[in-house]
Amino acid sequence: MKSLFNIFFAVFALAFAWACTEEMEQVRISENPEAATITSPSAGQSFVLTEEDAGERMVFNYEPADFGYSAAVSYTVQMDVAGNEFANPTEVGTTNGTSLDLSYAEFNQKLVGKGLAPEEEAEIEIRVRSSVGSAVAANYSSPITMVVTPYLAALTFPRMYVPGDYQGWNPENENTVIYSVEGDDVYEGYVHILGGSGAFKVNEEPNWDVNYGGVNGVLEQNGPDIILDEPFGTFRLKVDLNAGTYEIGTRRVWGIIGSATPGDWETDTPLEFNADENVLTLTLDLVAGEMKFRADNVWDIDYGANSPEGGVLEQGGPNIPVEEDGNYTITMDWKVPGEITYSIVKN
């Protein structure tokens, strides 16, 4: 009886292996997969974008890629300045279909964010990236050239909201947000946690409908609060929705130092946190002299500038002049991607 069972098992195993081999043959990837082919816009076509036509639609059409087997293909339209050979492409958008549709206003944001000058004609290249997952190499269509003229518009980046104990667990606070400058679902920005429990989350909208928590750098939808352990401070937060991860950067405690401040050039006077405005701030008496912004009471990182009233800070910049004695409100603002600004207002 045992021998019959062994024979039956061997036959079953061979049949199963044959079936698996046949299935693997059916999904074998082509050695030369075909990339997508852009069909419109046509090469060399010109577009002059205007604010009046912001609601018009820009449509990119392409023939599908062929990886040699049936699979869900993700298509990403990419853009770069002509001649740059896609060294730093900007993602225009991603879809599973064979066309990508966005408004002139949305396309204009991509162009201005790329650094193209408003009201000036520029040549760009467009290509389509086709992907069936991380296990298979993506391929790219042959690029086409377009001539575009963007219009002047303030940049509005995709954002995620960062409610937490530090700001009263308010997901509607438009100041406590981080941005995806490239529009690629990778969000970065600065968070100021100077006390409390250190707990926070990241939300897709100014509500609790879609929120993320997690531990050890792994995001989880509706997961546990992310906890910043002490020491607290200001840190860069990076959230990658593609990889499902988050990163917490080095924490620093900021203050002011200088002959105009209570600590002179010997010790920092710590800045406080305004949860509503999401700025570091302090109201205090200053004397005529100079000051700088400094981290962690050491000279490893400091910021300065020329103006006695405010502006954009420069790392290692000049001492900031304080022209007369008085009571002042000082702010250090990290909200705008790529720059840190300050103000010094006499009360």
Residue, then its C-alpha position, 0 to 999 in steps of 0.5 A: m500500500k505504501s509503495l502504491f502511495n509513493i508511486f501515486f505521489a511521484v506521478f502527481a509531483l511530475a504532473f505538477a512540475w510539468a504544469c508549472t513548467e508549462e505555465m512558466e513558459q507561458v509567462r516567459i518575458s520576451e528577450n526584446p520587449e517592445a517599448a511604447t510608441i508616442t502617437s500624440p502630440s506629434a513631434g515638434q508640435s508647439f503649445v502656448l499655455t495661458e492662464e485663460d486656457a488653464g482648464e484646457r486638456m493636454v493629452f498624451n497618447y501612446e501605443p502600448a508596450d509589449f513585454g511578451y506576456s499579458a500583464a498590467v503595465s504602468y506607464t509614466v510620461q516623463m519630461d526633460v529639457a531638450g538636450n539633457e538626455f533625461a538626466n533629471p526627468t520630471e514625471v508628468g503623470t502615471t496611468n495604466g491606460t494608453s493615454l495621460d490626460l491633464s489640464y494646462a494648469e497642471f502641465n504648466q506647474k510641471l514646466v515652471g517647476k522644471g525651471l522653464a521661464p514663464e512667457e518664454e518659448a522652450e524646447i522639451e523632450i517627452r518619453v514614456r516609461s513602461s513598467v510591469g514591476s520591480a522584477v522586470a527592467a522598465n523600458y522607454s519609448s523613443p522621445i519626441t520634442m515639443v516646443v512649449t511656452p509656460y505662463l507665470a503661476a505660483l508653484t503649488f506642490p502636492r502635499m501631505y498633512v502632518p498632524g501630531d501632538y506637537q500641533g494639537w492633532n489638527p489635520e486641517n492645519e495647512n502650515t504643518v505639511i510636507y511637499s512632493v516637489e517632483g510630484d513623484d509621491v516622495y514628500e519632504g519637509y521640516v517638522h518641529i517637535l520640541g515637547g509632548s509625546g513626540a507622536f504624529k502621523v501623515n495624512e493624504e488630505p486635511n482629514w483622517d480618511v487616509n492616514y499613515g503611521g508606522v514603526n522602524g521606518v515602515l509606513e502602514q495605512n491606519g497604523p500606529d502613531i509614529i513616535l519621535d523619541e527624545p531628543f526632540g528638535t527640528f528634523r527633516l521628514k521624508v515620506d515615500l509612498n512608492a516604497g512605503t517608508y518614512e525617514i526621520g533626519t537629524r534633530r536640531v534645537w535652534g536658537i539665536i546668539g550674538s551681541a544683541t541677544p541675552g546670551d551675547w556670543e557665549t550661549d544660545t537663547p532657544l527659539e519656541f514653537n508656534a503650532d498654528e503658524n508652524v514657525l520657530t519664534l521668540t519675543l524678547d528684548l534685544v540691544a543694538g548689535e548683531m545676531k545669528f541663528r544657530a543649532d544645538n549651541v555649537w558652531d557646526i551649523d549657523y545661518g545669517a543674512n544682511s537685512p535687519e528686518g528679514g529675508v532668506l537665510e544663508q548657511g554660514g551667512p553674515n551676522i544679522p544687524v539689530e539697529e536699536d534696543g527694543n522688544y522684538t518678535i523673531t521668527m524662523d520659517w522652514k515651510v517653503p521648500g528649499e529655503i529658510t526665511y526669517s523676520i525681526v519685527k520691533n514691537 
